[in-house]
Each structure stands twice: as C-alpha cells, then as structure tokens.
C-alpha cells in the first residue's frame, strides 16, 4: 500500500512538473513574440527620432541665422528707420531719397 501511495505521489509530482514546464515554455514564447514586436516598434520610432533630430538641428541653425539677421538689423538703425519712413510715402511721388549724416532721411518729391 505504501508503494502505491509513493508511486502515485511520484507520478503526480512528475505531472505537476511537466505542466509547470509546459506553462513556462508557453509564457516564454509569448514573451519572446512580444519582445520581437516591441523591437520592431522601437525601430520605427528610432527612424522617426532620427528624422526629428535632423529637423531640430536644421531648426536651430535657421534660428541662429534669424538671430544674426535681427542683430544686423538692430545695428543698422539708420537704414531701418529710413525704410520705415519710406514705407509711409506714396512711391509714385518720390523722385529720389538719401540718408544724410547717418541720421536723417531726405526725400525729393516730384
């Protein structure tokens, strides 16, 4: 009788271990498939990230150029103020225009 109980316990433990091994293998396959799927997603996101980095570098370079142009405009007060004054005058009435003494705009009208 003890032999049968021991044999049944052994068989049940083998069945339990087999079931756990099968379940672990199944979970491992699911995890590997999920990892493969996530890596594919990351690859597509990596490509988008690279494009974004290139765009950001171009944007920064353009912003530096804009800042440089704005600094140059700030240094040219006379020309900027002259253009502002000329924009308020009807172009057909102007014969010539000149900046005198780097401060004054002289407009000769027809």
TIVO-136357 format. One record per atom (N, C-alpha, C, O): atom name; x, y, z. Coordinates in pm, whole numbers, plus 50000, padded with zeros to 5 digits. Each point is the difference from the previous one (the first is absolute). Example, Ala and Ser with C-alpha at 12.3 -4.5 7.8 and 13.67 -1.06 7.14 Angstrom:
2
+-------+-------+-------+-------+
! atome !    px !    py !    pz !
+-------+-------+-------+-------+
!     N ! 51319 ! 49431 ! 50780 !
!    CA ! 49911 ! 50119 ! 50000 !
!     C ! 50090 ! 50120 ! 50000 !
!     O ! 50104 ! 49998 ! 50066 !
!     N ! 49861 ! 50107 ! 49862 !
!    CA ! 50082 ! 50119 ! 50006 !
!     C ! 49923 ! 50109 ! 50073 !
!     O ! 50051 ! 50111 ! 50017 !
+-------+-------+-------+-------+
This chain:
110
+-------+-------+-------+-------+
! atome !    px !    py !    pz !
+-------+-------+-------+-------+
!     N ! 50083 ! 49882 ! 50000 !
!    CA ! 49917 ! 50118 ! 50000 !
!     C ! 50088 ! 50126 ! 50000 !
!     O ! 49972 ! 50095 ! 49928 !
!     N ! 50131 ! 49904 ! 50151 !
!    CA ! 50091 ! 50113 ! 50006 !
!     C ! 50067 ! 50021 ! 49865 !
!     O ! 50026 ! 50114 ! 49960 !
!     N ! 50003 ! 49775 ! 49968 !
!    CA ! 50060 ! 50009 ! 49868 !
!     C ! 49908 ! 50074 ! 49904 !
!     O ! 50045 ! 50084 ! 49922 !
!     N ! 49827 ! 49884 ! 50083 !
!    CA ! 49904 ! 50063 ! 49910 !
!     C ! 49986 ! 50150 ! 50030 !
!     O ! 49989 ! 50081 ! 49908 !
!     N ! 50010 ! 49953 ! 50216 !
!    CA ! 49989 ! 50141 ! 50038 !
!     C ! 50125 ! 50074 ! 49955 !
!     O ! 49992 ! 50111 ! 49946 !
!     N ! 50125 ! 49827 ! 50076 !
!    CA ! 50125 ! 50061 ! 49957 !
!     C ! 50005 ! 50012 ! 49848 !
!     O ! 50045 ! 50102 ! 49948 !
!     N ! 49910 ! 49798 ! 49982 !
!    CA ! 49997 ! 50001 ! 49852 !
!     C ! 49904 ! 50107 ! 49950 !
!     O ! 50032 ! 50072 ! 49905 !
!     N ! 49851 ! 49940 ! 50157 !
!    CA ! 49902 ! 50102 ! 49959 !
!     C ! 50055 ! 50141 ! 50025 !
!     O ! 49983 ! 50091 ! 49919 !
!     N ! 50083 ! 49925 ! 50195 !
!    CA ! 50057 ! 50130 ! 50032 !
!     C ! 50108 ! 50035 ! 49898 !
!     O ! 50010 ! 50115 ! 49955 !
!     N ! 50071 ! 49787 ! 50009 !
!    CA ! 50105 ! 50022 ! 49900 !
!     C ! 49940 ! 50035 ! 49864 !
!     O ! 50047 ! 50094 ! 49935 !
!     N ! 49851 ! 49835 ! 50022 !
!    CA ! 49935 ! 50027 ! 49871 !
!     C ! 49933 ! 50137 ! 50002 !
!     O ! 50010 ! 50075 ! 49903 !
!     N ! 49922 ! 49958 ! 50208 !
!    CA ! 49937 ! 50132 ! 50009 !
!     C ! 50103 ! 50112 ! 49998 !
!     O ! 49977 ! 50104 ! 49940 !
!     N ! 50137 ! 49876 ! 50126 !
!    CA ! 50102 ! 50103 ! 50000 !
!     C ! 50060 ! 50015 ! 49860 !
!     O ! 50030 ! 50112 ! 49958 !
!     N ! 49987 ! 49778 ! 49970 !
!    CA ! 50049 ! 50008 ! 49861 !
!     C ! 49900 ! 50073 ! 49912 !
!     O ! 50039 ! 50084 ! 49918 !
!     N ! 49834 ! 49885 ! 50098 !
!    CA ! 49897 ! 50069 ! 49921 !
!     C ! 49997 ! 50149 ! 50033 !
!     O ! 49988 ! 50084 ! 49911 !
!     N ! 50022 ! 49948 ! 50217 !
!    CA ! 50001 ! 50142 ! 50041 !
!     C ! 50122 ! 50072 ! 49942 !
!     O ! 49986 ! 50110 ! 49948 !
!     N ! 50132 ! 49829 ! 50060 !
!    CA ! 50121 ! 50061 ! 49944 !
!     C ! 49990 ! 50014 ! 49849 !
!     O ! 50044 ! 50101 ! 49944 !
!     N ! 49901 ! 49800 ! 49990 !
!    CA ! 49981 ! 50008 ! 49855 !
!     C ! 49906 ! 50113 ! 49961 !
!     O ! 50025 ! 50075 ! 49906 !
!     N ! 49865 ! 49935 ! 50169 !
!    CA ! 49904 ! 50107 ! 49974 !
!     C ! 50064 ! 50138 ! 50021 !
!     O ! 49979 ! 50091 ! 49919 !
!     N ! 50100 ! 49925 ! 50188 !
!    CA ! 50067 ! 50126 ! 50027 !
!     C ! 50103 ! 50033 ! 49891 !
!     O ! 50014 ! 50115 ! 49960 !
!     N ! 50058 ! 49782 ! 49993 !
!    CA ! 50098 ! 50021 ! 49893 !
!     C ! 49930 ! 50043 ! 49870 !
!     O ! 50046 ! 50092 ! 49932 !
!     N ! 49844 ! 49842 ! 50036 !
!    CA ! 49923 ! 50036 ! 49881 !
!     C ! 49948 ! 50144 ! 50011 !
!     O ! 50009 ! 50076 ! 49903 !
!     N ! 49938 ! 49961 ! 50213 !
!    CA ! 49949 ! 50135 ! 50021 !
!     C ! 50113 ! 50102 ! 49991 !
!     O ! 49982 ! 50107 ! 49942 !
!     N ! 50133 ! 49863 ! 50113 !
!    CA ! 50114 ! 50091 ! 49994 !
!     C ! 50047 ! 50017 ! 49855 !
!     O ! 50033 ! 50112 ! 49960 !
!     N ! 49971 ! 49781 ! 49962 !
!    CA ! 50040 ! 50010 ! 49860 !
!     C ! 49901 ! 50084 ! 49920 !
!     O ! 50039 ! 50080 ! 49915 !
!     N ! 49833 ! 49900 ! 50113 !
!    CA ! 49897 ! 50077 ! 49931 !
!     C ! 50014 ! 50149 ! 50032 !
!     O ! 49991 ! 50084 ! 49911 !
!     N ! 50030 ! 49949 ! 50214 !
!    CA ! 50019 ! 50140 ! 50041 !
!     C ! 50126 ! 50057 ! 49936 !
!     O ! 50002 ! 50116 ! 49957 !
!     N ! 50104 ! 49804 ! 50037 !
!    CA ! 50125 ! 50045 ! 49940 !
!     C ! 49981 ! 50032 ! 49851 !
!     O ! 50053 ! 50099 ! 49951 !
!     N ! 49871 ! 49818 ! 49979 !
!    CA ! 49971 ! 50026 ! 49859 !
!     C ! 49920 ! 50129 ! 49984 !
!     O ! 50027 ! 50078 ! 49909 !
!     N ! 49877 ! 49945 ! 50178 !
!    CA ! 49919 ! 50121 ! 49994 !
!     C ! 50089 ! 50123 ! 50026 !
!     O ! 49988 ! 50101 ! 49932 !
!     N ! 50100 ! 49887 ! 50168 !
!    CA ! 50089 ! 50112 ! 50030 !
!     C ! 50097 ! 50028 ! 49886 !
!     O ! 50027 ! 50116 ! 49968 !
!     N ! 50025 ! 49779 ! 49970 !
!    CA ! 50092 ! 50020 ! 49887 !
!     C ! 49928 ! 50065 ! 49883 !
!     O ! 50057 ! 50087 ! 49933 !
!     N ! 49820 ! 49872 ! 50041 !
!    CA ! 49923 ! 50063 ! 49892 !
!     C ! 49974 ! 50147 ! 50032 !
!     O ! 50007 ! 50086 ! 49912 !
!     N ! 49962 ! 49942 ! 50214 !
!    CA ! 49976 ! 50139 ! 50041 !
!     C ! 50128 ! 50082 ! 49988 !
!     O ! 49996 ! 50115 ! 49956 !
!     N ! 50118 ! 49828 ! 50081 !
!    CA ! 50128 ! 50070 ! 49987 !
!     C ! 50030 ! 50030 ! 49854 !
!     O ! 50045 ! 50110 ! 49967 !
!     N ! 49930 ! 49794 ! 49946 !
!    CA ! 50023 ! 50021 ! 49856 !
!     C ! 49911 ! 50113 ! 49948 !
!     O ! 50045 ! 50085 ! 49924 !
!     N ! 49830 ! 49914 ! 50117 !
!    CA ! 49905 ! 50104 ! 49958 !
!     C ! 50046 ! 50137 ! 50051 !
!     O ! 49997 ! 50098 ! 49926 !
!     N ! 50044 ! 49908 ! 50200 !
!    CA ! 50043 ! 50128 ! 50057 !
!     C ! 50127 ! 50051 ! 49934 !
!     O ! 50016 ! 50120 ! 49980 !
!     N ! 50075 ! 49790 ! 49985 !
!    CA ! 50122 ! 50042 ! 49931 !
!     C ! 49968 ! 50059 ! 49863 !
!     O ! 50062 ! 50098 ! 49958 !
!     N ! 49841 ! 49843 ! 49973 !
!    CA ! 49959 ! 50055 ! 49870 !
!     C ! 49941 ! 50141 ! 50019 !
!     O ! 50028 ! 50090 ! 49920 !
!     N ! 49892 ! 49927 ! 50184 !
!    CA ! 49945 ! 50134 ! 50029 !
!     C ! 50111 ! 50098 ! 50032 !
!     O ! 49998 ! 50114 ! 49953 !
!     N ! 50098 ! 49842 ! 50127 !
!    CA ! 50112 ! 50088 ! 50035 !
!     C ! 50081 ! 50039 ! 49877 !
!     O ! 50048 ! 50113 ! 49991 !
!     N ! 49968 ! 49795 ! 49915 !
!    CA ! 50075 ! 50032 ! 49880 !
!     C ! 49931 ! 50110 ! 49920 !
!     O ! 50064 ! 50092 ! 49950 !
!     N ! 49804 ! 49897 ! 50038 !
!    CA ! 49927 ! 50105 ! 49927 !
!     C ! 50007 ! 50131 ! 50077 !
!     O ! 50010 ! 50107 ! 49938 !
!     N ! 49984 ! 49887 ! 50194 !
!    CA ! 50011 ! 50123 ! 50080 !
!     C ! 50141 ! 50056 ! 49992 !
!     O ! 50019 ! 50121 ! 50005 !
!     N ! 50080 ! 49792 ! 49982 !
!    CA ! 50138 ! 50046 ! 49988 !
!     C ! 50016 ! 50079 ! 49870 !
!     O ! 50068 ! 50104 ! 49998 !
!     N ! 49872 ! 49848 ! 49894 !
!    CA ! 50007 ! 50073 ! 49873 !
!     C ! 49934 ! 50137 ! 50013 !
!     O ! 50053 ! 50100 ! 49950 !
!     N ! 49833 ! 49904 ! 50116 !
!    CA ! 49931 ! 50128 ! 50020 !
!     C ! 50085 ! 50091 ! 50088 !
!     O ! 50007 ! 50121 ! 49976 !
!     N ! 50057 ! 49822 ! 50126 !
!    CA ! 50087 ! 50078 ! 50088 !
!     C ! 50117 ! 50060 ! 49921 !
!     O ! 50036 ! 50116 ! 50022 !
!     N ! 50022 ! 49808 ! 49888 !
!    CA ! 50110 ! 50052 ! 49918 !
!     C ! 49952 ! 50116 ! 49913 !
!     O ! 50068 ! 50102 ! 49991 !
!     N ! 49817 ! 49883 ! 49947 !
!    CA ! 49944 ! 50107 ! 49918 !
!     C ! 49975 ! 50125 ! 50085 !
!     O ! 50026 ! 50112 ! 49957 !
!     N ! 49923 ! 49867 ! 50164 !
!    CA ! 49972 ! 50112 ! 50089 !
!     C ! 50129 ! 50070 ! 50041 !
!     O ! 50004 ! 50123 ! 50008 !
!     N ! 50101 ! 49801 ! 50019 !
!    CA ! 50128 ! 50061 ! 50037 !
!     C ! 50055 ! 50086 ! 49885 !
!     O ! 50051 ! 50110 ! 50023 !
!     N ! 49938 ! 49838 ! 49853 !
!    CA ! 50046 ! 50077 ! 49884 !
!     C ! 49918 ! 50128 ! 49987 !
!     O ! 50054 ! 50107 ! 49975 !
!     N ! 49816 ! 49881 ! 50042 !
!    CA ! 49911 ! 50117 ! 49993 !
!     C ! 50037 ! 50103 ! 50107 !
!     O ! 50006 ! 50119 ! 49973 !
!     N ! 50018 ! 49833 ! 50149 !
!    CA ! 50035 ! 50092 ! 50109 !
!     C ! 50133 ! 50069 ! 49973 !
!     O ! 50014 ! 50119 ! 50030 !
!     N ! 50082 ! 49811 ! 49913 !
!    CA ! 50128 ! 50062 ! 49967 !
!     C ! 49981 ! 50107 ! 49893 !
!     O ! 50058 ! 50108 ! 50009 !
!     N ! 49860 ! 49862 ! 49890 !
!    CA ! 49973 ! 50098 ! 49895 !
!     C ! 49927 ! 50121 ! 50058 !
!     O ! 50028 ! 50114 ! 49964 !
!     N ! 49878 ! 49859 ! 50126 !
!    CA ! 49925 ! 50109 ! 50062 !
!     C ! 50093 ! 50088 ! 50083 !
!     O ! 49989 ! 50123 ! 49995 !
!     N ! 50101 ! 49816 ! 50080 !
!    CA ! 50094 ! 50078 ! 50081 !
!     C ! 50093 ! 50084 ! 49912 !
!     O ! 50028 ! 50116 ! 50030 !
!     N ! 50019 ! 49824 ! 49860 !
!    CA ! 50087 ! 50075 ! 49908 !
!     C ! 49924 ! 50118 ! 49939 !
!     O ! 50054 ! 50110 ! 49988 !
!     N ! 49821 ! 49867 ! 49974 !
!    CA ! 49918 ! 50108 ! 49944 !
!     C ! 49975 ! 50108 ! 50104 !
!     O ! 50005 ! 50119 ! 49968 !
!     N ! 49969 ! 49841 ! 50156 !
!    CA ! 49977 ! 50099 ! 50106 !
!     C ! 50125 ! 50083 ! 50024 !
!     O ! 49990 ! 50120 ! 50025 !
!     N ! 50127 ! 49819 ! 49968 !
!    CA ! 50124 ! 50076 ! 50015 !
!     C ! 50016 ! 50101 ! 49887 !
!     O ! 50044 ! 50113 ! 50023 !
!     N ! 49921 ! 49844 ! 49855 !
!    CA ! 50008 ! 50094 ! 49887 !
!     C ! 49902 ! 50116 ! 50020 !
!     O ! 50034 ! 50115 ! 49973 !
!     N ! 49846 ! 49854 ! 50072 !
!    CA ! 49900 ! 50105 ! 50024 !
!     C ! 50049 ! 50095 ! 50107 !
!     O ! 49986 ! 50122 ! 49987 !
!     N ! 50071 ! 49823 ! 50120 !
!    CA ! 50053 ! 50086 ! 50107 !
!     C ! 50112 ! 50089 ! 49948 !
!     O ! 50008 ! 50117 ! 50037 !
!     N ! 50078 ! 49827 ! 49879 !
!    CA ! 50109 ! 50079 ! 49943 !
!     C ! 49947 ! 50113 ! 49912 !
!     O ! 50048 ! 50113 ! 50006 !
!     N ! 49852 ! 49856 ! 49913 !
!    CA ! 49938 ! 50103 ! 49915 !
!     C ! 49935 ! 50108 ! 50086 !
!     O ! 50012 ! 50119 ! 49971 !
!     N ! 49920 ! 49839 ! 50136 !
!    CA ! 49937 ! 50099 ! 50088 !
!     C ! 50104 ! 50087 ! 50069 !
!     O ! 49978 ! 50120 ! 50018 !
!     N ! 50135 ! 49822 ! 50021 !
!    CA ! 50107 ! 50080 ! 50060 !
!     C ! 50054 ! 50100 ! 49899 !
!     O ! 50028 ! 50115 ! 50035 !
!     N ! 49986 ! 49842 ! 49841 !
!    CA ! 50050 ! 50092 ! 49897 !
!     C ! 49899 ! 50112 ! 49977 !
!     O ! 50039 ! 50115 ! 49980 !
!     N ! 49832 ! 49853 ! 50024 !
!    CA ! 49898 ! 50103 ! 49984 !
!     C ! 50007 ! 50101 ! 50114 !
!     O ! 49986 ! 50121 ! 49979 !
!     N ! 50036 ! 49829 ! 50142 !
!    CA ! 50007 ! 50090 ! 50116 !
!     C ! 50119 ! 50095 ! 49989 !
!     O ! 49992 ! 50114 ! 50046 !
!     N ! 50115 ! 49842 ! 49893 !
!    CA ! 50118 ! 50085 ! 49984 !
!     C ! 49979 ! 50105 ! 49892 !
!     O ! 50067 ! 50103 ! 50002 !
!     N ! 49844 ! 49873 ! 49906 !
!    CA ! 49976 ! 50091 ! 49888 !
!     C ! 49876 ! 50084 ! 50028 !
!     O ! 49900 ! 49991 ! 49928 !
!     N ! 50106 ! 50086 ! 50172 !
!    CA ! 49885 ! 50083 ! 50039 !
!     C ! 49961 ! 50098 ! 49890 !
!     O ! 49881 ! 50021 ! 49975 !
!     N ! 50217 ! 50038 ! 49961 !
!    CA ! 49971 ! 50102 ! 49900 !
!     C ! 49925 ! 49942 ! 49883 !
!     O ! 49897 ! 50054 ! 49959 !
!     N ! 50152 ! 49837 ! 49986 !
!    CA ! 49933 ! 49941 ! 49884 !
!     C ! 49862 ! 49948 ! 50037 !
!     O ! 49906 ! 50013 ! 49922 !
!     N ! 50081 ! 49928 ! 50196 !
!    CA ! 49870 ! 49948 ! 50041 !
!     C ! 49900 ! 50113 ! 50020 !
!     O ! 49884 ! 49988 ! 49961 !
!     N ! 50159 ! 50122 ! 50100 !
!    CA ! 49907 ! 50112 ! 50019 !
!     C ! 49967 ! 50067 ! 49867 !
!     O ! 49888 ! 50047 ! 49980 !
!     N ! 50210 ! 49956 ! 49929 !
!    CA ! 49974 ! 50058 ! 49868 !
!     C ! 49899 ! 49916 ! 49924 !
!     O ! 49911 ! 50056 ! 49935 !
!     N ! 50100 ! 49815 ! 50072 !
!    CA ! 49903 ! 49913 ! 49932 !
!     C ! 49863 ! 50017 ! 50063 !
!     O ! 49899 ! 49999 ! 49930 !
!     N ! 50096 ! 50016 ! 50201 !
!    CA ! 49872 ! 50021 ! 50066 !
!     C ! 49935 ! 50131 ! 49954 !
!     O ! 49879 ! 50005 ! 49978 !
!     N ! 50201 ! 50098 ! 50007 !
!    CA ! 49947 ! 50128 ! 49952 !
!     C ! 49956 ! 49989 ! 49854 !
!     O ! 49896 ! 50054 ! 49962 !
!     N ! 50183 ! 49876 ! 49957 !
!    CA ! 49965 ! 49986 ! 49858 !
!     C ! 49873 ! 49919 ! 49980 !
!     O ! 49927 ! 50021 ! 49903 !
!     N ! 50047 ! 49888 ! 50187 !
!    CA ! 49881 ! 49917 ! 49982 !
!     C ! 49872 ! 50081 ! 50019 !
!     O ! 49894 ! 49960 ! 49952 !
!     N ! 50114 ! 50153 ! 50114 !
!    CA ! 49882 ! 50083 ! 50020 !
!     C ! 49977 ! 50101 ! 49889 !
!     O ! 49902 ! 50074 ! 50005 !
!     N ! 50186 ! 49929 ! 49896 !
!    CA ! 49989 ! 50099 ! 49892 !
!     C ! 49956 ! 49929 ! 49873 !
!     O ! 50041 ! 49887 ! 49973 !
!     N ! 49875 ! 50178 ! 49950 !
!    CA ! 49954 ! 49946 ! 49872 !
!     C ! 50120 ! 49990 ! 49905 !
!     O ! 50066 ! 50101 ! 49977 !
!     N ! 49963 ! 49782 ! 49968 !
!    CA ! 50120 ! 49982 ! 49916 !
!     C ! 49999 ! 50081 ! 49871 !
!     O ! 50106 ! 50033 ! 49949 !
!     N ! 49778 ! 50001 ! 49999 !
!    CA ! 49997 ! 50074 ! 49873 !
!     C ! 50040 ! 50146 ! 50018 !
!     O ! 50032 ! 50067 ! 49902 !
!     N ! 49965 ! 49983 ! 50220 !
!    CA ! 50034 ! 50140 ! 50024 !
!     C ! 50148 ! 50021 ! 50033 !
!     O ! 50044 ! 50114 ! 50011 !
!     N ! 50032 ! 49778 ! 50004 !
!    CA ! 50140 ! 50013 ! 50038 !
!     C ! 50088 ! 50005 ! 49875 !
!     O ! 49991 ! 49915 ! 49912 !
!     N ! 50093 ! 50187 ! 50082 !
!    CA ! 50099 ! 50008 ! 49892 !
!     C ! 50130 ! 49936 ! 50044 !
!     O ! 50060 ! 49922 ! 49926 !
!     N ! 49985 ! 50111 ! 50196 !
!    CA ! 50121 ! 49939 ! 50054 !
!     C ! 49994 ! 50008 ! 50152 !
!     O ! 49923 ! 50077 ! 50057 !
!     N ! 50161 ! 49841 ! 50007 !
!    CA ! 50008 ! 50001 ! 50146 !
!     C ! 50144 ! 49979 ! 50040 !
!     O ! 50075 ! 49930 ! 49931 !
!     N ! 49965 ! 50131 ! 50179 !
!    CA ! 50138 ! 49989 ! 50048 !
!     C ! 50003 ! 50010 ! 50151 !
!     O ! 49915 ! 50065 ! 50061 !
!     N ! 50184 ! 49869 ! 49999 !
!    CA ! 50022 ! 50009 ! 50144 !
!     C ! 50115 ! 50097 ! 50020 !
!     O ! 50109 ! 49981 ! 49945 !
!     N ! 49867 ! 50122 ! 50133 !
!    CA ! 50099 ! 50104 ! 50023 !
!     C ! 50048 ! 49990 ! 50145 !
!     O ! 49920 ! 49987 ! 50092 !
!     N ! 50212 ! 50020 ! 49925 !
!    CA ! 50062 ! 49998 ! 50133 !
!     C ! 49964 ! 49875 ! 50081 !
!     O ! 50000 ! 50004 ! 50123 !
!     N ! 49971 ! 49888 ! 49811 !
!    CA ! 49964 ! 49872 ! 50064 !
!     C ! 49881 ! 50009 ! 50094 !
!     O ! 49976 ! 49909 ! 50079 !
!     N ! 49950 ! 50199 ! 49914 !
!    CA ! 49886 ! 50013 ! 50091 !
!     C ! 49872 ! 50047 ! 49933 !
!     O ! 49891 ! 49962 ! 50042 !
!     N ! 50120 ! 50119 ! 49855 !
!    CA ! 49882 ! 50061 ! 49940 !
!     C ! 49972 ! 49944 ! 49861 !
!     O ! 50093 ! 49972 ! 49924 !
!     N ! 49782 ! 50012 ! 50046 !
!    CA ! 49957 ! 49956 ! 49869 !
!     C ! 49947 ! 50119 ! 49923 !
!     O ! 49911 ! 50071 ! 50046 !
!     N ! 50146 ! 49951 ! 49835 !
!    CA ! 49956 ! 50110 ! 49914 !
!     C ! 49931 ! 49937 ! 49880 !
!     O ! 50057 ! 49917 ! 49930 !
!     N ! 49817 ! 50125 ! 50049 !
!    CA ! 49921 ! 49948 ! 49887 !
!     C ! 49972 ! 50114 ! 49906 !
!     O ! 49939 ! 50100 ! 50039 !
!     N ! 50105 ! 49887 ! 49836 !
!    CA ! 49969 ! 50098 ! 49896 !
!     C ! 49877 ! 49952 ! 49926 !
!     O ! 49998 ! 49890 ! 49945 !
!     N ! 49901 ! 50195 ! 50054 !
!    CA ! 49872 ! 49964 ! 49935 !
!     C ! 49992 ! 50065 ! 49863 !
!     O ! 50071 ! 50096 ! 49972 !
!     N ! 49845 ! 49853 ! 49946 !
!    CA ! 49978 ! 50055 ! 49866 !
!     C ! 49913 ! 50118 ! 50003 !
!     O ! 49972 ! 50058 ! 49895 !
+-------+-------+-------+-------+
